[in-house]
Amino acid sequence: MNRSAATTAFQLITRHSSPTSSVLMAKVVIYTKPGCPYCAKAKDWYNSQGIPFIEKNAQDNREYRKEMFRFSNNDPTVPVIVVDGKLKQIGWEGRG
């Protein structure tokens, strides 16, 4: 992910409800499979930005796989990143 895309992603995920209130974080879900290097890079990026996420192993859990396919229109490419219930992206750095 290039710096511009990373900044945009962070801006989409971080929201301020008012100048004096705490920052509200969007719910981020990353659908992954074990051993996927692109999944690892995506998780590393979110961790480096301090953005919490829920990881769902779509390879070993059939329910997570069904959820992922609903977002990805049956595309098996991982990672699949969903923010606040909306598909953000499939793959990482143009790959997956």
PEZI-V642508 format. One record per backbone hydrogen bond with DSSP energy under -0.5 kcal/mol. NH is the residue of the N-H (numbers start at 0). CO is the residue of the C=O. E is the energy in kcal/mol with one decimal. If there is no record, write none. Layout:
NH;CO;E
NH;CO;E
This chain:
5;1;-2.7
6;2;-2.6
7;3;-2.4
8;4;-2.6
9;5;-2.4
10;6;-2.5
11;7;-2.3
12;8;-1.7
13;9;-2.7
14;12;-0.5
14;23;-1.5
16;14;-0.5
16;21;-0.6
20;17;-0.9
23;14;-1.8
24;22;-0.5
25;12;-1.4
27;25;-0.6
28;81;-2.8
29;53;-2.9
30;28;-0.5
30;79;-3.0
31;55;-2.6
35;32;-1.6
36;34;-0.6
39;35;-2.0
40;36;-2.0
41;37;-2.2
42;38;-2.7
43;39;-2.6
44;40;-2.3
45;41;-2.4
46;42;-2.6
47;43;-2.7
48;44;-1.6
49;46;-1.3
50;45;-2.7
51;49;-0.7
53;27;-2.6
54;52;-0.5
55;29;-2.5
57;31;-2.5
57;55;-1.1
58;31;-0.7
60;56;-1.1
61;59;-0.6
64;60;-2.3
65;61;-2.4
66;62;-2.3
67;63;-2.9
68;64;-2.6
69;65;-1.8
70;66;-1.7
71;67;-2.8
72;68;-0.9
73;68;-2.1
74;71;-0.9
75;73;-0.6
77;95;-1.2
78;30;-0.7
79;30;-1.5
80;78;-0.5
80;88;-2.9
81;28;-2.8
81;79;-0.5
82;85;-2.7
83;26;-3.1
85;82;-1.6
87;80;-3.2
88;80;-1.6
90;78;-3.7
91;94;-3.7
94;91;-1.7
